[in-house]
């Protein structure tokens, strides 16, 4: 692709300090899968006794690594596990070659770490339709296994980036019964973001103790209100993967713990928001909150219709409070709506109500809100108790610049 895009103006000031997670070590290396002079492979090792859960893209053209992870994730084992991720090549739409590459990576990684291949989970992200030069990755497994350590979060996060302009990490420490529990996660994602499970690639680790079924339920439920509530461009990747490992190293069983659930939700939402803040060409972080819908499902449908509308997103990019485009998006969504009960707000500014522009509305007030880096669109349908909130970004010419010449 062309020149690396500049760091997003919505990026955090720096990569966060993440807690060490007992039973988890990471490493990164430069394998030259596609990029020169940068890390492009990440390896995570989980100690024996760890449980894993995952959610994956529902795309009908899922990549070979996704299919392999789906087949393995439900198995119970005390053998520990490994996660191997490369950037630059998605190993997607490569026929039998894709499956062969995954098998070779799992076998070689398992041999290097003393794990059965069934406990090695791979992910790939980048260009679709090109054969993965997996021998470049296997050649680095000795280096990766020798470099495994507990504090390599930022380097691991950088290794999985493609069009991302900054590495993404989030963590939390929660006290349960006087015992410290750590949660740490990394993610990548910038474009092709309209998750149908998670987003692009996400890896979360905790030293809490959780059974595999309990962990799977928790990950699936929290994905629905975090990663499944973001969109950059309305496109769902062939490679979306979220894997979470619980090592149990703390000895604290958190099944049913509301404090742990809240902490994990916070980490997942932070990572999801960072993906939106790194949306390709983004200059605005946008929250769309819909209330008063006939159901939560209807509210989500309306919210996504607004968040995915190119007309709404370009108006936000131009700092134009064109509320007619919000009306349009609600009307086209297919969910229940009544024109004469509709209320729209930009931030705290009441724009429209009862099917018409609000008395006292001044466009300059709404325009002032649109000039902010963080924009909020509020819509109330006046039909019921259904509610949903989603997050998106604006659509600028930068998105075209990045994707018109995309080769990861």
Protein Blocks (a to p, Z undefined) as FASTA:
>chain_A
ZZdddddfkbcfbdcdddddehiacddddehlmpghiafbdcddddehiacdddddfbfk
bcfklmmmmmmmmpccfebpaddddehiaogakljmlmmmmmmmmmmmmmmnopafklcc
cddeddehiacdfklmmmmmmmmmmmgcfklmmmmmmmmpckbcbdcdddddddeehiac
ddddddddfbhpacfhbgcjacdddfbdcdfklmmmmmmmmmmmmmmmgcfklpacfkbc
cddddehlnopafehiaklmmmmmmmmmmmmmmmmmmgghiabdcddddehiabfklmmm
mmmmmmmmmklmmmmmnopacfklmmmmmmmnopacdfklcccdehjbcfbgghiacehi
afklmmmmmmpmbdcddddehlambdcddddddddfklmmmmmmggZZ
